[in-house]
């Protein structure tokens, strides 16, 4: 099952660790791609994250997938940080596309 979900597991991983990875993968709530999120405004991203009730770990994982890190402790602070960063990336990409 882990392989069908494209999870990286090794023969050294315990059954419990593999099960936890599977549950984490199946419980993901963020379904939009980074590109879809970057096309949204900060407010739209916050509304989306609040609507799907994603957890802090998923937001941190999303940020690390685009090499952004946050030292914030609260879920709300990370949610806002993620929204600002993704929205800014989208603005810069749209500006770059207009000038090329």
N, C-alpha and C positions, 0 to 999 in steps of 0.2 A: 504494500500500500504506500509506503514511504517513497519508493521509486516512482510509482504512478503519479505522485504529487510533486515530483522533481525535487525532493528533499535530498540533501547530501548526508548520507549515513554511511558509517563504516562498520566493519565486523566487530570493532571494539566497543561500539555504542551499546549501552544497556537497553533492554526492552522498554524500561521506564522512560529513558531519554528519548527514544524513538517515538514512543506513544505521545510524549509531551510535545514533540515537534509536529506530529500529525494533528493533534488537537489544536495547537497554535495556528497551523496552516488552515485548517478547516474553519476556525473561528475568526479569520480575518474579515474585517468589515469594509476596509477601503478597497473599493472595486474600480475606482477610476485610475487611469494611468497618470504618470507624472505629466505627460503632455496635456491631458485633459485638465488636470489641476492647474497647470501653468496658464491655461487659457481663461481661468476664472479670476475674479477679483478677490481681494483679501476677505471681504465680507461674505462672498459666495463660498469660499473655501471653509470659513468658520462655520457657516450654516450647514454645509455638507458634513463636516466632521461631527458637529453636534447632532445632526439628524441620524447619522449612522451609529452614533455612540461608540466611536472607536476608543480604544484605551491608550494610555500613555506609551506602553511598550510598542504598539503598532505605529504610533507617530514617530517615535525615536527610530524604529526600523526604517520607516519611510525616509526620514531625514538622512540616515546613514547611507541609504541606497543612492542618494544624490550627493553624498559627501558633505552634508551639513550637520553640524553638531550643536547641541544645546546643553547648557549647564543648568537650565531652569529645573526646578523641582516639581512644580505643580503641573497638573494636566492642562489646565487653562493656559498657563504661560507657554507650554510647549505647543499647544494648539494654535495660539496666536503667532508664535515664532514660526511654525511650519507654514501657516497661511501667508505671512509676510514674505518669507523667503521664496516660496513657490510662486506667488503672485509677481514678485520682483523679477524672478527668472523669466516668467512669461512676457513681462513688459519689455525687458531687454531683448529677448528673442524677436518679438514683433517689431521693435525699432530696427534691429539689425536686418531683418527681412525687408523692410521698407527701403533701406539704404543700399541694398545690394542688387 
